[in-house]
Amino acid sequence: MELHILEHRLRVASIAKESIQLFTYGLIKLAFLSSKTRCKFFSLTETPEDYTIIVDEEGFLGLAESRSCLCVEAVADIAVLSWRCHLNKIMGFGGSNVPPVALPTAVASQFLYHISREPFIGELPSSEHLSVADATWLALNVVSGGGGFSGSQPIGVTKIAKSVIAPLADQNISVFMLSTYQTDFILVRERDLPFVMHTLAAEFTILRVVNGETVAADDLGITNGFVKPKLVQRPVIHPLSSPSNMFCVTSLDPDTLPTVATLLMDVMFYSNGVKDSVVGNEDSGHIRFFSFSLIEGYISLVMDVQTQQRFPNNLLFTSASGELWKMVRIGGQPLGFDECGIVAQISEPLAAADIPAYYISTFKFDHALVPEENINGVVNALQVSQAEKH
């Protein structure tokens, strides 16, 4: 198999829930007007605690040229989308069913003024509104049969548990995971790349992606200092919980994105989704979780079934079985970025049981999605592993 080192240099940040409106315009640019920016890797995940952003430098730094290419017409497009989203709420329409309505001049003028003054994320230092991880990250992608991730067979985090996740954990290399509908991205700190390559060179053909083409990765000169670790058990050491939501992992054709733009904006930024109705049913185990990724033109969505039902029929991609997923949340206190082996603690027992899983790391906690029918066995297996540490 091949291990591709993608060319994106990534930053990971957290936006406070109460501060999301300070960043909405910039995030809308990245999610819905990507053709007007240089950003090629963007992911936004909402959890009960915060919003986690993974974005390449082009999106994060807000280069002056990126701002200048957002012409008046593009800004007006955002204004129309936001106005239609506002009409959804005040007129009671669902999804993209708002009839065509002209944008009032006063609203357009106000929106244009605010968006022209809105700084990109990269121009803001860490503050009470925004926390930024101090490292630059690189994305790794395991593919079988060559080609880019878009054309490869999905591997799954449990399929790479023994070949990638565990060896990196054994060498005390921290990873940050992002599973999407299309593939799994393993994020490592840029400064750790020589050690990552040395660790995985025996298992993979390692290639770098340069200008969209794969080339042989240069040997970075790490030739000694590694001792092959003894195989040891890695017990789960963090608290686990399983929300009551059922989730789907899906995608949509980018050409249809404008059809559901107002609905997606409402879900991502302007409402609490269906959380309020669930609370009304006193389902205390339900949590807010939604993930949107736009990576090299491919869209991935993770949402619960209540949110999925808000979308038009036959728009979202689904598997033939219509498989649903349950979540295991990892962590009682924020996990941080320095501890090694957290992903391995979860993925290794799942791999041993041959249970597929998606895995999404966020700024504070980790999340594994497993098939609905396996959730009880998964929780039991992880709890057994957790008990083994005592």
C-alpha positions as CSV (number, residue, x, y, z in Angstrom):
1,M,0.0,0.0,0.0
2,E,1.0,3.6,-0.4
3,L,1.1,6.4,2.2
4,H,0.6,9.8,0.6
5,I,1.8,13.0,2.3
6,L,-0.6,15.6,1.1
7,E,0.7,19.1,0.2
8,H,-1.6,20.9,2.6
9,R,-0.1,22.6,5.6
10,L,-2.9,22.7,8.2
11,R,-3.9,24.6,11.3
12,V,-6.3,23.4,13.9
13,A,-8.4,25.9,15.9
14,S,-11.3,26.1,18.2
15,I,-14.0,28.7,18.1
16,A,-16.1,29.2,21.3
17,K,-19.8,28.4,20.7
18,E,-21.0,31.9,21.8
19,S,-18.5,33.5,19.4
20,I,-19.4,31.7,16.2
21,Q,-21.1,34.8,14.8
22,L,-17.8,36.7,14.8
23,F,-16.4,34.2,12.3
24,T,-19.5,33.2,10.2
25,Y,-18.8,35.3,7.2
26,G,-15.2,34.0,6.8
27,L,-16.4,30.5,7.3
28,I,-19.1,30.9,4.7
29,K,-16.5,32.0,2.2
30,L,-14.5,28.8,2.8
31,A,-17.5,26.4,2.8
32,F,-19.7,27.9,0.0
33,L,-17.4,30.1,-2.1
34,S,-14.3,28.0,-2.2
35,S,-13.8,28.9,-5.9
36,K,-13.2,32.4,-4.8
37,T,-10.4,31.4,-2.4
38,R,-7.2,29.3,-2.5
39,C,-8.4,27.0,0.3
40,K,-8.3,23.3,-0.7
41,F,-8.7,21.7,2.8
42,F,-11.5,22.8,5.1
43,S,-13.3,21.0,7.9
44,L,-15.7,22.4,10.5
45,T,-17.1,20.2,13.3
46,E,-19.6,21.4,15.9
47,T,-19.7,19.6,19.3
48,P,-21.4,20.6,22.5
49,E,-18.3,22.3,23.6
50,D,-17.1,24.3,20.6
51,Y,-16.4,24.4,16.8
52,T,-13.2,22.8,15.6
53,I,-11.7,24.0,12.4
54,I,-9.1,22.2,10.3
55,V,-8.0,24.4,7.4
56,D,-5.0,24.9,5.2
57,E,-2.8,27.9,5.4
58,E,-4.4,29.5,2.4
59,G,-7.7,29.5,4.2
60,F,-6.3,30.3,7.6
61,L,-3.9,33.1,7.0
62,G,-6.4,35.1,4.9
63,L,-3.8,36.3,2.4
64,A,-4.4,39.7,1.0
65,E,-4.9,38.3,-2.5
66,S,-7.5,35.9,-1.2
67,R,-9.5,38.8,0.2
68,S,-9.1,40.9,-2.9
69,C,-10.4,38.1,-5.2
70,L,-13.7,38.1,-3.2
71,C,-15.3,40.5,-5.7
72,V,-18.5,42.4,-5.0
73,E,-20.5,39.8,-6.9
74,A,-19.2,37.0,-4.7
75,V,-19.9,39.0,-1.5
76,A,-23.4,39.7,-2.9
77,D,-23.9,35.9,-3.4
78,I,-23.2,35.4,0.3
79,A,-25.6,38.1,1.2
80,V,-28.3,36.5,-0.8
81,L,-27.7,33.1,0.9
82,S,-27.7,34.6,4.3
83,W,-30.9,36.6,3.6
84,R,-32.6,33.5,2.3
85,C,-31.5,31.7,5.4
86,H,-33.0,34.5,7.5
87,L,-36.3,34.1,5.6
88,N,-36.3,30.4,6.4
89,K,-36.5,31.3,10.0
90,I,-39.0,34.1,10.0
91,M,-41.3,32.7,7.3
92,G,-41.3,29.0,8.4
93,F,-40.0,27.6,5.1
94,G,-37.8,24.5,5.3
95,G,-34.5,23.7,3.6
96,S,-34.1,25.5,0.3
97,N,-37.8,26.0,-0.3
98,V,-37.7,29.8,0.2
99,P,-39.2,31.3,-2.9
100,P,-37.0,33.8,-4.8
101,V,-37.0,37.1,-3.0
102,A,-35.0,40.2,-3.9
103,L,-32.4,41.2,-1.3
104,P,-33.5,44.5,0.2
105,T,-31.1,47.3,-0.6
106,A,-30.7,48.2,3.1
107,V,-29.9,44.6,4.0
108,A,-27.4,44.3,1.2
109,S,-25.6,47.5,2.0
110,Q,-25.3,46.5,5.7
111,F,-24.1,43.0,4.8
112,L,-21.6,44.3,2.3
113,Y,-20.2,46.8,4.9
114,H,-19.9,44.1,7.6
115,I,-18.4,41.4,5.3
116,S,-15.9,43.8,3.9
117,R,-14.7,44.5,7.4
118,E,-14.8,40.9,8.5
119,P,-11.2,39.6,9.1
120,F,-10.3,36.1,8.0
121,I,-9.5,33.7,10.8
122,G,-5.8,33.9,10.3
123,E,-5.7,37.6,11.0
124,L,-6.9,37.0,14.6
125,P,-4.7,35.9,17.4
126,S,-5.7,33.4,20.0
127,S,-8.2,34.9,22.4
128,E,-11.3,34.0,24.4
129,H,-13.0,33.6,21.1
130,L,-10.4,31.5,19.2
131,S,-7.9,29.0,20.4
132,V,-5.2,27.9,17.9
133,A,-3.0,24.7,18.3
134,D,0.6,25.8,18.2
135,A,1.7,23.3,15.5
136,T,1.4,23.1,11.8
137,W,0.0,19.7,10.7
138,L,0.4,17.6,7.6
139,A,-2.3,15.2,6.4
140,L,-1.4,11.6,5.6
141,N,-3.6,9.3,3.5
142,V,-3.3,5.6,3.1
143,V,-4.5,4.3,-0.4
144,S,-4.5,1.0,-2.0
145,G,-3.8,0.6,-5.7
146,G,-2.3,4.0,-6.2
147,G,-4.1,7.2,-7.2
148,G,-5.4,10.0,-5.0
149,F,-7.8,9.5,-2.1
150,S,-10.8,10.4,-4.2
151,G,-10.4,7.4,-6.4
152,S,-9.1,4.9,-3.8
153,Q,-11.0,2.3,-1.8
154,P,-11.8,3.6,1.7
155,I,-9.5,2.0,4.2
156,G,-11.1,2.8,7.5
157,V,-9.4,3.7,10.8
158,T,-9.6,0.2,12.1
159,K,-7.9,-1.1,8.9
160,I,-4.9,1.1,9.6
161,A,-4.8,0.6,13.3
162,K,-2.0,-2.0,13.2
163,S,-0.1,-0.6,10.2
164,V,-0.2,3.2,11.0
165,I,-1.9,4.2,14.3
166,A,-0.2,1.7,16.6
167,P,3.4,2.1,15.3
168,L,3.1,5.9,15.6
169,A,1.8,5.5,19.1
170,D,4.7,3.2,20.0
171,Q,7.1,5.9,18.9
172,N,5.3,8.6,21.0
173,I,4.1,10.4,17.9
174,S,0.8,12.2,18.4
175,V,-1.9,12.0,15.7
176,F,-5.1,13.9,15.0
177,M,-7.7,12.0,13.0
178,L,-10.3,13.1,10.5
179,S,-12.5,10.5,8.8
180,T,-14.7,11.6,5.9
181,Y,-17.2,9.9,3.6
182,Q,-14.3,9.4,1.1
183,T,-11.3,8.4,3.2
184,D,-9.4,8.8,6.5
185,F,-6.8,11.6,7.1
186,I,-4.1,11.1,9.7
187,L,-2.8,14.4,10.8
188,V,0.8,14.6,12.2
189,R,2.8,17.6,13.3
190,E,5.1,18.8,10.5
191,R,8.1,18.6,12.8
192,D,7.4,14.9,13.4
193,L,7.4,14.0,9.7
194,P,11.0,12.6,9.6
195,F,10.1,10.2,12.5
196,V,6.7,9.3,10.9
197,M,8.4,8.4,7.6
198,H,11.1,6.3,9.3
199,T,8.5,4.5,11.4
200,L,6.3,3.6,8.5
201,A,8.8,3.1,5.7
202,A,9.0,-0.7,6.0
203,E,5.2,-1.0,5.7
204,F,4.4,1.5,2.9
205,T,5.6,3.1,-0.2
206,I,5.8,6.7,0.9
207,L,4.9,9.4,-1.7
208,R,4.5,13.2,-1.5
209,V,1.8,15.0,-3.3
210,V,3.3,18.0,-5.2
211,N,1.1,20.2,-7.4
212,G,-1.5,17.4,-7.5
213,E,1.1,14.7,-8.6
214,T,2.6,12.0,-6.5
215,V,6.4,11.8,-6.3
216,A,8.8,9.8,-4.2
217,A,9.2,11.2,-0.8
218,D,12.8,12.4,0.0
219,D,14.6,10.5,2.7
220,L,14.8,12.9,5.6
221,G,17.9,11.4,7.1
222,I,16.6,9.6,10.2
223,T,18.7,6.5,10.3
224,N,19.1,5.6,13.9
225,G,17.9,6.2,17.4
226,F,14.7,4.1,17.1
227,V,14.3,0.9,19.1
228,K,11.6,-1.5,17.9
229,P,9.2,-1.4,20.8
230,K,7.8,-4.5,22.5
231,L,4.2,-5.2,21.8
232,V,2.2,-4.1,24.8
233,Q,-1.4,-3.7,25.6
234,R,-2.8,-0.2,25.4
235,P,-5.7,0.1,27.8
236,V,-8.3,2.8,27.4
237,I,-7.5,5.4,30.0
238,H,-10.1,8.1,29.3
239,P,-13.8,8.2,30.2
240,L,-16.2,7.0,27.5
241,S,-19.8,7.9,26.7
242,S,-22.2,7.0,24.0
243,P,-24.9,9.6,23.1
244,S,-28.3,8.4,22.1
245,N,-28.2,10.0,18.6
246,M,-27.9,7.8,15.5
247,F,-25.7,9.3,12.9
248,C,-25.2,9.1,9.1
249,V,-22.0,9.7,7.2
250,T,-22.8,11.0,3.8
251,S,-21.9,13.3,1.0
252,L,-23.4,15.3,-1.9
253,D,-22.5,16.4,-5.4
254,P,-20.7,19.7,-5.1
255,D,-22.9,20.9,-8.0
256,T,-25.9,20.6,-5.8
257,L,-24.4,22.6,-2.9
258,P,-26.2,25.8,-3.9
259,T,-29.5,23.9,-3.6
260,V,-29.1,23.3,0.1
261,A,-26.8,26.3,0.9
262,T,-29.4,28.0,3.1
263,L,-30.2,24.9,4.9
264,L,-26.6,24.1,5.6
265,M,-25.9,27.6,6.7
266,D,-28.8,27.3,9.1
267,V,-27.6,24.0,10.5
268,M,-23.9,25.1,10.8
269,F,-24.3,28.7,12.0
270,Y,-27.7,30.1,12.6
271,S,-29.6,27.6,14.7
272,N,-29.3,24.8,17.2
273,G,-30.6,22.4,14.6
274,V,-33.1,19.9,16.1
275,K,-31.6,20.0,19.5
276,D,-34.4,21.9,21.1
277,S,-37.1,19.5,20.0
278,V,-35.1,16.6,21.3
279,V,-34.6,18.3,24.7
280,G,-38.4,18.7,24.7
281,N,-38.6,15.0,24.6
282,E,-36.4,14.8,27.6
283,D,-33.8,12.8,25.8
284,S,-30.8,13.9,27.9
285,G,-28.4,11.6,26.1
286,H,-28.7,13.5,22.8
287,I,-25.8,15.7,21.9
288,R,-25.1,18.3,19.2
289,F,-22.6,17.0,16.6
290,F,-22.3,18.1,13.0
291,S,-19.3,17.9,10.7
292,F,-18.8,19.5,7.3
293,S,-15.6,18.9,5.2
294,L,-14.7,20.3,1.8
295,I,-11.4,18.8,0.8
296,E,-10.0,19.1,-2.7
297,G,-13.6,19.5,-4.1
298,Y,-15.1,16.6,-2.2
299,I,-17.8,17.2,0.4
300,S,-18.3,15.0,3.5
301,L,-21.1,15.4,6.1
302,V,-21.6,13.7,9.4
303,M,-25.0,14.4,11.0
304,D,-27.6,12.8,13.2
305,V,-30.7,11.3,11.6
306,Q,-32.9,14.2,12.8
307,T,-30.8,16.7,10.9
308,Q,-30.6,14.4,7.9
309,Q,-34.4,14.4,7.7
310,R,-34.3,18.2,7.0
311,F,-32.6,17.6,3.7
312,P,-34.4,17.0,0.4
313,N,-34.9,13.3,-0.5
314,N,-32.3,11.7,-2.9
315,L,-29.9,14.6,-2.5
316,L,-27.5,13.0,0.0
317,F,-25.4,10.0,-0.9
318,T,-26.2,6.9,1.1
319,S,-25.0,3.4,1.2
320,A,-27.2,0.6,-0.3
321,S,-27.8,-0.6,3.3
322,G,-28.6,2.9,4.6
323,E,-26.2,2.1,7.5
324,L,-26.5,4.2,10.6
325,W,-23.8,4.8,13.2
326,K,-23.6,5.3,16.9
327,M,-20.9,7.4,18.6
328,V,-18.4,6.7,21.3
329,R,-17.0,10.0,22.8
330,I,-13.6,9.8,24.3
331,G,-12.5,12.1,27.1
332,G,-13.8,13.6,30.4
333,Q,-11.5,16.6,30.4
334,P,-10.0,18.2,27.2
335,L,-7.5,15.8,25.8
336,G,-5.0,18.3,24.4
337,F,-2.6,17.5,21.6
338,D,0.5,16.1,23.3
339,E,-0.7,12.7,24.6
340,C,0.1,9.8,22.3
341,G,-1.9,6.7,21.8
342,I,-5.5,7.9,22.3
343,V,-6.6,6.9,18.8
344,A,-4.7,3.5,19.2
345,Q,-6.5,2.8,22.4
346,I,-9.8,2.9,20.6
347,S,-8.9,1.6,17.2
348,E,-6.9,-1.5,18.2
349,P,-9.8,-3.2,20.1
350,L,-12.1,-2.4,17.2
351,A,-9.6,-3.8,14.7
352,A,-9.3,-7.0,16.8
353,A,-13.1,-7.4,16.6
354,D,-13.1,-6.5,12.9
355,I,-15.6,-3.6,13.5
356,P,-15.3,-0.7,11.1
357,A,-15.2,2.8,12.4
358,Y,-15.0,6.5,11.5
359,Y,-12.9,8.6,13.8
360,I,-13.0,12.4,14.2
361,S,-10.7,14.2,16.5
362,T,-11.7,17.6,17.7
363,F,-10.0,20.3,19.7
364,K,-11.2,19.0,23.0
365,F,-12.4,15.4,22.6
366,D,-12.3,12.4,20.2
367,H,-15.3,10.7,18.6
368,A,-15.5,7.2,17.1
369,L,-18.5,6.2,15.0
370,V,-19.3,2.5,14.8
371,P,-22.2,0.6,13.1
372,E,-25.4,0.9,15.2
373,E,-25.7,-2.8,15.7
374,N,-22.2,-3.1,17.1
375,I,-22.5,-0.3,19.7
376,N,-23.1,-2.5,22.8
377,G,-20.3,-4.8,21.9
378,V,-17.9,-1.9,21.2
379,V,-18.7,-0.2,24.5
380,N,-18.3,-3.5,26.4
381,A,-14.9,-4.2,24.7
382,L,-13.6,-0.7,25.4
383,Q,-14.8,-0.9,29.0
384,V,-13.0,-4.2,29.5
385,S,-9.8,-2.5,28.1
386,Q,-10.4,0.4,30.4
387,A,-10.6,-2.0,33.4
388,E,-7.3,-3.6,32.5
389,K,-5.4,-0.5,33.5
390,H,-6.4,-1.0,37.1
